[in-house]
Amino acid sequence: MAKIILTQEVTGLGAAGDVVTVKNGYARNYLLPRGFAVTWTQGGERQVESIRAARAARAKASLEEAQAQATKLSEATVTLSHKAGAEGRLFGSVSADAIAQAIEAAGLGSVDKRAIHLGKAIRSTGAHSVSVRLHEDVVANVELEVVAA
């Protein structure tokens, strides 16, 4: 087993600055060559502290950005046009990608489509509420107005 210090977040393993123990082959063949980790040494503990401090500063800045964007999203109504039939029933459903593009087109900032939670599929015109996870601690509710194209 190899003891390493992560320099970037690795899904299922840890965040930057964490000291973890992994199998030798995983460290030697994947983590170390790609720059995701460095080998653990006594002097590496100082490096761990600097990585953790930088991560904490980035987390605080991203939390503040997420809170600011959440207030903008909560106050605005995003309009999205989609092909619909005569009775207001959509052809297909509204995708998270289409919602993300509509939010960006409305000038409310960039949102990752994987952060959008629809609840149930949107298959009709009218007003709908969609939640967007901007940060692990910040969730914004967006009012979405779907109109026939």
N, C-alpha and C positions, 0 to 999 in steps of 0.2 A: 504494500500500500504506500502511496506517495502523498505527502503533505504539501499542499500548494496554497497560494494566495491568489484569489480571483481578482483580475483587473477590470473585468466587465461582468455584467449580469449574465448568468447562464441559467436558462430555464431548467427547473428541477434540481438545481445544485446550490445556487446562492447568488448573492448580490456582490457588487464590487467591494473589495476589502475584507471579505469573509475568508477565514482560514478553514479549508476543508480537506478531508482525506478521501482520495479516490484510488482506483486501481492504477497500477503503474502504466499499463498500455493506454488507458484513456488519457492520462496526463501527458505521456510521451508522444502519442500519435495524434491527439486532437487538440487538447487545451493549450499546451505550450507552443506548438508551431503556429497556431492561429492568433496568438497573443491574448487569449482569454485568461491566462494565468501565468504566474511565475513561481518558481520553486521556493518553498519556505526555507528561510534561514534565520539565524538569530538577528541579523541586521535588517531582515525583512519586516520585523515588527514595527520599525519606524515608518516604513513604506505603508504598512497597513493603516496606521494612524492618519497619514496624509490622505490616503484614498478615502477613508471614512469621513474625514472632515470635508473633502471636496463633494462627496456624495450627499452629505447633510446640507451643504450650501445649495446644491442643485435641487434637492428635494424641497427646500423652503421656497426657492424662486419659482419652481414649477407649481407649487401649491398656490402661491399668490397669483400666478398667471391663470391657473384653472379657476380660482374664485372670481377673478375679474371677468373671464369669459363666461362663466356660469351666470353672472348677473346680466350680461348682455343677452345671452340666449333665453333666459327666463322672461325678460321684458319684451322680446320681439316675437312676432308671428312670421313664420316662414311659409311662403307660398310655393307650391309644387304643382306643375301641370302634368297630367298623365292621360293617356287615351282612355276614354270612357264611353259607355253606351248611353242610350237615351234616358234610362232611369237612374243614372248616376253610379252604376256599377262599373268598376274598372276592368279593363282587359288585362288580366294578370293581377299583380299586386305591387305595391310600392316597396322597393328594395332599400336596404340600409345605405347602399352606395348612392342611390338617387337622392336620399335625404342629405347625405354628407355633401354632395355637390350643390344642392339647393341652399344649404347653410352657408357654404363658401361663396356662392353667387350672391347671397343677400348681404355679404360683407361682414359676417359675424365670426370670421376666423375659420381656420382649418380644423376639421374634426375627423378622427379616424373612424372608418365605417364599422370596425369591430367594436367600437365603444358605444354604438347606438343599439338600444334595446327597444324593440318594437312591442313586446308583449304579445300581441296577436297580429296576424297579417292585416295590412290596410288594403281593403278591397273595394272601398266606396269613396265617393267624393265627400267633402265636408271637413269639419274640424276634428283633429286627432291630437292626442298627447303622446309624445315620445320622450323617453329618458336617455340622457347621454352621460356616460361616465367619463369625465374629463381627467380625473385623478382618482387614486384609490380612496380618497376621503371626500371627493366632490362629485355630486351628481346633479345635473341640471335637467329640468323639464322644459321641453320645447313644444310650443303650440304649432302644429303643422296644419295648414289649410290646403287641402287637395282639391284642385279644380280640373274640370274637363279640358283637354287640349283641343 
